[in-house]
């Protein structure tokens, strides 16, 4: 038989039916919600859905917390940070070569210093310079970001021209800032990370995420009538599709639609990602 199931995101609840029976295997989530293979080129529908899922999981497991900021020498609230890494001068190197020489080793360094959850994308500036945007829930000091990025740029030969002109290798090639005063972080970040991804001029990988986010699934559980009543009570929009209904809900209100047992399962699910 079919049972109603709800899939919980940070600012959406998706309701659909799932087959439960002994004579046929469970269908799992509809095809459009299943995790696919690694990104392989153009921004296909499947890639967009995988990216959106990674964003939702990142936002759901990233809670506001107080951190010490050595720049301001004080504490402030932090949830997600945004890092931009710009290539000063890649010459004839392709995006694939830039990734191998700079982005891949920078990510290895980031993971060593505690960056566990992240999503990044490659993009071309108007002048044609390649740069990377990375969202993470780990606070990183801007100087560490810049020094390590420039170390790999220097090793790759991307700062040679800059050094001849300025007499040093400390190019202002990075930017770090916290995401604040954004009404809907998930929607904003999804839109931002999808912009420019799949650009055919970038002959190489144009986005990726930490392994835990790529492999994890969104929380889904059997829906009751009480759940549906709670969803409709806070929903700001209802989008009815052929196989599912999407309810838009306020940011960070997903737990409001769950009962006590479902809440425990939800928090346990996020903790394991």
N, C-alpha and C positions, 0 to 999 in steps of 0.2 A: 504494500500500500504506500501511498504518498503521504508525507507529513510536512507541515509547514516549518521552515527553517529561517532563522534570521542571522545574517552576517553583520557583525558590528565593526564599524570604522569609527574614526574620531568624530566626524561630523555627518555621518550617514549610517542608516541601517537599511540593508537590502534584504527583502523578504522573497523567498521562492519556495518551491516544493521539491522534496528529495525522496527518492524511492527507498523504502525500507521493506525488505522481504527476503525470504530464505531461498527463493528460486533464481534470483538474479542478483548480481553484485551491486553494491551501492554505487550510485552514479557520482557521488560526491558533489562538489559544487558545479554549477553549470560551466560549460567550457570557457565562457568569457571570464571566469574568475579563477581558473586554474593557473598555477605557476607554469611558465613555459621554459624553453631552453634559454641559454645565455644570449644576450644581445648579439646580433650578427650583422648589422648593417643599417638599413633604413629604419625609420621609426614606424614600425608596423603597428597595427591595432593591438597585437599581442604584447609588443614591447611597451606600448603606452600603458596597458593595463598592469604589466609587471612593475613599471616605474611608479604608477599610482599606488599600487599595493605597498611597495617599499616605503613610499612617503607616509602613507597612513600608519604603517607599523612604527616608523621612526617617531612620528608625532605622538602616537598613543603611548609609547613606552617612555617618552621624555617628559618628565614632570618639572614644574617650576621648582627651583631650589635656590638657596642663598649661597653665593660663592665669594671668595676673596679675589678682588681684582688688583693686581700689583701696580697697574697703571694709575688707578685712582686712589690706591691705598685704602680701599674701603670695601664693604660688602654690598652686593646688589643681587637682584633676582636674575636668574638665568635659566633658560630652557633650551634654546637652540642657537647655534652660532653659524655664521656664514663666512666662508673663507674663499677668497679669489686669488688664484695663482696665475700670473701672466708670464708668457714666454717673451723675453726681451728681443731675441733675434735667432730664429731657428734656421735661417739660411735655406738650404735645399732639403733639410730633413722633413720627412712626412710626419703626420700626426702620430703614426704608429711608432716612429723612431723617438719622437719627443716623449711619448708615454713611457717607452722602455728606459730612456736615459734620465728622465726627471720625475714624471708623475708616479710611476711604479715604486721607485726607491723612496720618494717622499711619503707615499702611503704606508710603506713598510715602517718608516720612522714614526709616523703618526700612530700606527697600531702599537708600537713599542712604548709610546708615552701615554697610552691609555685610551686612544680613540677606537672604541669598539663598534659604534653604530654610525654609519655615514652613507651618504649618497653623493655622487659627483657627476658632473657633465662637462663635456668639452664644447667650446664655442669659439667662433671667430669674431674678433672686433671688426669695426668698419674698416680699419686700416689693414685688416687681414691677419693681425697677430692672434695666435692661438692662446686661449686662456681657459682655465678650469674653475668651476664653481663647486664648492663642497659644503654640504650641510651636515652638521654633527651636533650631538648633545653633550660633547665634551669641550670644556673651556680650554683654549690654547692661547698662550701669550703671543701677541702679534710679532714680537721680535724673534721668537723661536721659529715661527712660521716662515718669516722672511729669511732668516739666516740659513735655515736648512734648505729652503727652496733655491736660494742663490748659490748655495754650495753645489747643488747638482747642476744648476745652470752653468756655473763656471766650469765644472768638470766636462760638460757637454760642449763647451765653446760658445754658449749663447750670450755670454757677457763680455766677450773680447772687445767688441766695438765700444760698449759702454765704458769699459775700463780705460781704453785709450783716450776717450773724451773727458772722463771725470777723475781718472787716477785712482780709482778704487772699484770694488766689486759689490758695494752695498746698494744695489739698485732698488728703487721703491717699486718692486714688482708684485707686491702682495697687499691684500686688504683683509681685515678681520673685523667683523662687527656682529653684535647680537641681534636677533630678531625680536624687536619690541613693537608694541603698539599696533599689532596686526590682528584684526578681528577674527580671521579664520586662517590659522597658520597652515592647515592641511591644504586648503584650496589654493592659497597663495603660493605655497611651495610647489605644489603639483604643477600649476600653471607656469611658474618660473622655470622649473627643471625641465619641462617639456619644450620650452621655447628654444628653437635652434637645434634641438637634438635630431639627428638624422640628416644633417647638412651633408650633401654629397661631396662638398669640397673638403670635408674632413675625412680623409681616407684612412679610417681606423676606428677603434672603439670610441663612441661618443657619450656613453654613460655607463655607470656601474654602481654597485652598492656593496656594502659589507656582506660577507657570506651569510651571516645570521639573518639579515633582513631578506636576502634573496630566497633563502630556503624556508623561511617561516610562512605560515598561513595566517590569514585573518581569522579572528575568533568567530565561530559559528555554533549555534545551539538550537535545539528544537524550540519553536515559538509557541507560546500559549496565548489564549485570548487576553489574559491580563497584560502580557507583554505588548500585544498589539494596541491595547487601550493606552498604555503608557507612551508608546511610540507616537500615536496620533495626538496625544495631549501636548507634546512638545514639538512636533514636526512643524517646520516652517514651509515645507513644500513636499508634494507627493507626485512622483513621476511613475506612471503605470506603463510597463513594457509588456512584451509578448510573453516572457518567461519569468519576469521578476518585477517587483515594485520597489522603487528607491524612495526612502523617506529622508529628507534633509533635516538634520537636527542641529541645535546650537553646539558650538565647539566644546569639547570635553564633557558632554552630557550623556555619553553612551551608557554609563552605569545607571542612569536614571530609568532606563527601560528594562533593566535586569532585576530578577528577584535575588534574594540573599545567596542562594546556592550558585546561581549563575555568576554573581559578582565574584565569588571566591574562585570559580573556574576561570573567569576572565582575567583576574589579577595573576593567577597562577600561569596562565597562558603567556601573558606579557613578560613575566619574570623569567620564563624559560627561553625567550628569544635572545 
